[in-house]
Amino acid sequence: MEAAHPRSARRVPATLAALAGPRHGTVSLPLHLAWSRLREFDLDQPRLRMSCYRLVLGEGMHDDLVEYLNRDLLVTMWPTLRTLISRDSRDVWEGAFDELALSARTAA
């Protein structure tokens, strides 16, 4: 399945544990991620946290993913977040990480 999405698949880290971004506080995304929108996101506010993760998943390269995403937050948010990102991204992430696919099935 990943062969259909080579760009997305190359960006994904080898493990979810590699996602060592912050859990709390304000994150300032660089222009290459948030070029036409809000650039600062308070991770303690659920809507802003969801917006930040959606942007990073959609626009970020490998280094952005590991710098700005947090494994625990991603897993917790995944059942909702997966509905806000592209099907290609969702398929790649769930194909790479059983934990995310299971979380999606459990929430359904």
C-alpha positions as a LaTeX table, in Angstrom:
\begin{tabular}{lrrr}
\hline
Residue & $x$ (\AA) & $y$ (\AA) & $z$ (\AA) \\
\hline
Met1 & 0.00 & 0.00 & 0.00 \\
Glu2 & 2.82 & 2.42 & 0.81 \\
Ala3 & 4.16 & 2.21 & $-2.73$ \\
Ala4 & 1.17 & 4.26 & $-3.86$ \\
His5 & 2.27 & 7.11 & $-1.58$ \\
Pro6 & 6.08 & 7.29 & $-1.86$ \\
Arg7 & 6.41 & 10.94 & $-0.80$ \\
Ser8 & 4.33 & 10.42 & 2.34 \\
Ala9 & 5.99 & 7.12 & 3.20 \\
Arg10 & 9.51 & 8.63 & 3.07 \\
Arg11 & 8.56 & 11.30 & 5.58 \\
Val12 & 7.28 & 8.95 & 8.28 \\
Pro13 & 9.72 & 8.16 & 11.10 \\
Ala14 & 10.83 & 4.58 & 11.74 \\
Thr15 & 8.99 & 4.49 & 15.08 \\
Leu16 & 6.37 & 6.58 & 16.86 \\
Ala17 & 8.86 & 6.94 & 19.71 \\
Ala18 & 10.90 & 9.20 & 17.39 \\
Leu19 & 8.13 & 11.82 & 17.70 \\
Ala20 & 9.64 & 13.78 & 20.55 \\
Gly21 & 7.90 & 17.13 & 20.12 \\
Pro22 & 6.45 & 19.12 & 23.00 \\
Arg23 & 3.30 & 18.08 & 24.87 \\
His24 & 2.46 & 21.50 & 26.31 \\
Gly25 & 3.07 & 25.16 & 25.69 \\
Thr26 & 3.27 & 27.23 & 22.55 \\
Val27 & 4.78 & 25.91 & 19.33 \\
Ser28 & 5.92 & 28.33 & 16.61 \\
Leu29 & 5.90 & 26.63 & 13.23 \\
Pro30 & 8.32 & 27.79 & 10.52 \\
Leu31 & 7.06 & 29.46 & 7.36 \\
His32 & 7.49 & 26.34 & 5.22 \\
Leu33 & 4.80 & 24.64 & 7.35 \\
Ala34 & 2.45 & 27.52 & 8.14 \\
Trp35 & 3.05 & 29.93 & 5.28 \\
Ser36 & $-0.46$ & 31.33 & 4.97 \\
Arg37 & $-1.95$ & 30.88 & 8.40 \\
Leu38 & $-1.46$ & 31.24 & 12.09 \\
Arg39 & 2.07 & 30.19 & 13.02 \\
Glu40 & 1.83 & 29.91 & 16.81 \\
Phe41 & $-0.19$ & 27.15 & 18.43 \\
Asp42 & $-0.96$ & 26.66 & 22.12 \\
Leu43 & $-0.85$ & 22.89 & 22.55 \\
Asp44 & $-2.93$ & 23.18 & 25.71 \\
Gln45 & $-5.91$ & 24.34 & 23.63 \\
Pro46 & $-7.47$ & 21.33 & 21.85 \\
Arg47 & $-8.49$ & 23.16 & 18.65 \\
Leu48 & $-5.10$ & 24.81 & 18.23 \\
Arg49 & $-3.32$ & 21.53 & 18.97 \\
Met50 & $-5.42$ & 19.77 & 16.31 \\
Ser51 & $-4.69$ & 22.54 & 13.79 \\
Cys52 & $-0.97$ & 22.35 & 14.48 \\
Tyr53 & $-0.87$ & 18.57 & 14.03 \\
Arg54 & $-2.94$ & 18.74 & 10.87 \\
Leu55 & $-0.50$ & 21.26 & 9.36 \\
Val56 & 2.61 & 19.34 & 10.37 \\
Leu57 & 1.22 & 16.03 & 9.08 \\
Gly58 & 0.16 & 17.63 & 5.81 \\
Glu59 & 3.17 & 19.82 & 5.08 \\
Gly60 & 6.05 & 18.56 & 7.19 \\
Met61 & 9.06 & 16.59 & 6.13 \\
His62 & 10.66 & 13.91 & 8.31 \\
Asp63 & 12.62 & 16.36 & 10.48 \\
Asp64 & 9.50 & 18.50 & 11.04 \\
Leu65 & 7.48 & 15.47 & 12.11 \\
Val66 & 9.99 & 14.41 & 14.76 \\
Glu67 & 10.52 & 17.96 & 16.00 \\
Tyr68 & 6.91 & 19.14 & 16.29 \\
Leu69 & 4.83 & 16.00 & 16.86 \\
Asn70 & 4.63 & 14.16 & 20.16 \\
Arg71 & 3.96 & 10.44 & 20.14 \\
Asp72 & 1.47 & 10.42 & 23.03 \\
Leu73 & $-0.49$ & 13.38 & 21.69 \\
Leu74 & $-0.60$ & 11.90 & 18.19 \\
Val75 & $-1.94$ & 8.56 & 19.43 \\
Thr76 & $-4.55$ & 10.25 & 21.63 \\
Met77 & $-5.70$ & 12.59 & 18.87 \\
Trp78 & $-5.51$ & 10.07 & 16.01 \\
Pro79 & $-9.18$ & 8.94 & 15.90 \\
Thr80 & $-10.24$ & 12.54 & 15.14 \\
Leu81 & $-7.08$ & 13.74 & 13.42 \\
Arg82 & $-7.22$ & 10.94 & 10.84 \\
Thr83 & $-10.48$ & 12.40 & 9.53 \\
Leu84 & $-8.85$ & 15.80 & 8.96 \\
Ile85 & $-5.85$ & 14.74 & 6.88 \\
Ser86 & $-5.60$ & 13.33 & 3.37 \\
Arg87 & $-6.49$ & 9.72 & 2.74 \\
Asp88 & $-2.95$ & 9.13 & 1.45 \\
Ser89 & $-1.41$ & 10.39 & 4.69 \\
Arg90 & $-3.87$ & 8.45 & 6.81 \\
Asp91 & $-3.17$ & 5.23 & 4.88 \\
Val92 & 0.60 & 5.66 & 5.17 \\
Trp93 & 0.56 & 6.39 & 8.91 \\
Glu94 & $-1.87$ & 3.58 & 9.72 \\
Gly95 & 0.06 & 1.20 & 7.45 \\
Ala96 & 3.33 & 2.06 & 9.19 \\
Phe97 & 2.03 & 1.98 & 12.76 \\
Asp98 & $-0.35$ & $-0.71$ & 13.98 \\
Glu99 & $-1.01$ & 1.37 & 17.09 \\
Leu100 & $-2.64$ & 4.10 & 15.00 \\
Ala101 & $-4.67$ & 1.64 & 12.93 \\
Leu102 & $-5.88$ & $-0.06$ & 16.11 \\
Ser103 & $-6.73$ & 3.30 & 17.68 \\
Ala104 & $-8.79$ & 4.19 & 14.61 \\
Arg105 & $-10.68$ & 0.87 & 14.65 \\
Thr106 & $-11.31$ & 1.06 & 18.41 \\
Ala107 & $-12.77$ & 4.57 & 18.10 \\
Ala108 & $-15.03$ & 3.66 & 15.17 \\
\hline
\end{tabular}
